[in-house]
Amino acid sequence: MSVMNILRLELNYFRNYIAQKVELSPNVNIFSGDNAQGKTNLLEAVYFMSLGKSMSTPRDKELIMWNHKRGRVKAEISKNAGVKTVEIVLDTETNKRVAVNGMPITRIGELMGVITTVLFSPDEIDIIKDTPQKRRRFMDIALCQLSKSYFYCLSDYNKILAQRNKLLKKSAPAGAVEVWDMQLIARCAKITRTRREFVRRLEKYAAESHLFLTDGSENLQIKYEGTTGDDEKEIKQNFSRRLKDCMEIDYKHGYTHCGPQTDDLVVMLDGTDVRKFGSQGQQRSCALSLKLAEMKLYRDEQGEYPVLLLDDVFSELDRARACRLAEAVAGFQTIITCTHLPPEIISALEKYSEFIVSGGKITKK
């Protein structure tokens, strides 16, 4: 099985990095150091080049080093299709500029799938117990990297939804609102069908990963909770009825009460809803199982593994599950940030390279 690898990274005036180049191993890369030295910033650069947006701020200009006008990140990657480059230039006065293989792209959707990543961080650990929005975000980030058409469909849906909600707030005539409904219905059907199929395929791998992480003690089940229907035609019919049923309450509150923006991912252990009744340890393990399953799904869809980003995750897991996670990352490129890793976790890693991060500078150990 082929593996996508980041060969090297370049960061200039990005967060706390002035001018940094680093060559990565195709296996596990451990970046250790004290807090606030730049470890997470490195992962953020990779994530930014993967999705065109930060994992911590919606404002691109905040990624530029303080008191500087421009910042830059660049990655050289090895894929099935050969070696590619991604470069993003940030500017305090203009929008970011993105280039793939040296050619500027005008739509951020064209960046999807060039560098595929799966991120697991302390914030991601809360994906199970947090709001449905977090679980929808998990599905959408995965699907946008897998499919440009899904990215554009979701973007269209959100724009149409915003227009509909604007009219509802203004108490516009029903006819004006219904003009947007046909477009909304068509995109809802595509989004719902794609998400439902994604969850169906993900469940098998999530269950396998969870059995491994828990040494066979817990059985994980997941299902998609949203507009019903076996195909797009049926989803359209059901969503159309829901829009009509919700029209009165939509006008009352000024926003749309049904659709993909309200759907959720149900996560259960042995039939019990872990979102509500699971312990913190169970919720963390379920979140990790979903991420490991996502890695395998990418492999099936794209013929190569993505890059796994683990931001200070091992400190959040008990020793047994941390060691099992270390075993699970064999076979694909992983970037780990930590203050330090215990010897037993290090010994569970097959092949790894170590780097020290201090004051925005990276040195190989």
C-alpha positions, 0 to 999 in steps of 0.5 A: 500500500502506497503512503503519502509522505511530506518530504520537507516543510518550509516556514517563514514568518509563520506564527513563531517561526522566522525561517525554518526548514525541516525534512521529515521521515516517512515513518513517525516524527516526534517533535518534543519540547516545552510548552509554547515553543512552536510544536503545535504551530508546526502541525498547524502549518501542515493542517493549513496546507491541507485544508486552506484554513487554520485549526485554531483561528478563522483569521488567516492574518493571525498566522503571520508572525507579529509585526510582520506583513507576510508569512509563508508555508511550503511543503514538498510531498510524495504521492502516488502521482509523483512529487508535488508542492503546496505553497501558501503566502499570507499577507496582512493587506491581501488575501492568501495566495495558494499555489500547487506545483507552482501554479496559482489556484483561485478556488480553495476547493482545488487544494482539497486532496493534495495533502490529506491529513487526519488531525487528533488533538486535545480538542478533537478528543472532545468530539464525542461529548461535545456538540453535534456541530463538532461531529458534523465538522468531523464528517465534513472535513473528511469528505471535503478531502476525499471529494472536491464535488462534496466540498463545492456542494456543501459550500453551495448549501451553506450559501443558499441556507444563509440566503434563506435564513436572511429572508426568514429574519426579514419575514419575507413572503413565503414565496420568496423563501420557497424560491431557495428551497428547491436549490436547498433540497437538491444539495441536501440530498447529495450531502445527506446521501454522501454522509450516510454512505461515509458513516456506513463505510467508516463503522466497520473500521471504527469498530475494528480500531476500538476493539484493538484499543480496548483489547476487545472489551468494548463494541463500537457502533455508529450511525448517521442521524438525519433526513431519512431516505434510501436514495437521493429521490427519497431524501428530497421528498422527505426534506421537502416535507420537513421544510414545509412542516417547519415553516412556521417555527422557521419564521418565528425564530428566523432560521431553518430548523431542518437539514444537514446543518442539524444532523448528528453522528450517533456513537454507541458502545454495546448499544449505549449512547456514549455521547451522553452516558460514556465515561471520559475515557470511553469518549476519548477512545471512541474519538480516537477509533473514529480517527484511525478508521478515517485513516483506513477509509482514505486508504481505500478511497485514494490508494494511499494513507494520509498523514496522521497529526497527533498533537499532545495526545499521548498525555490524554490517554491512559498508559495501555491505550497510549501504547496501543495507539503507538502500535497502531501508527505503524505503516504511515507517516505520523507527526507527533508533538509532545513534551516528552514520551515515556520509554514504553511508548517510544519502544512501541513505535517501530521506526521514528525520528526525533526533533527538539522544538525550542523558541521557534527553532527545530533541530534533529535529535 
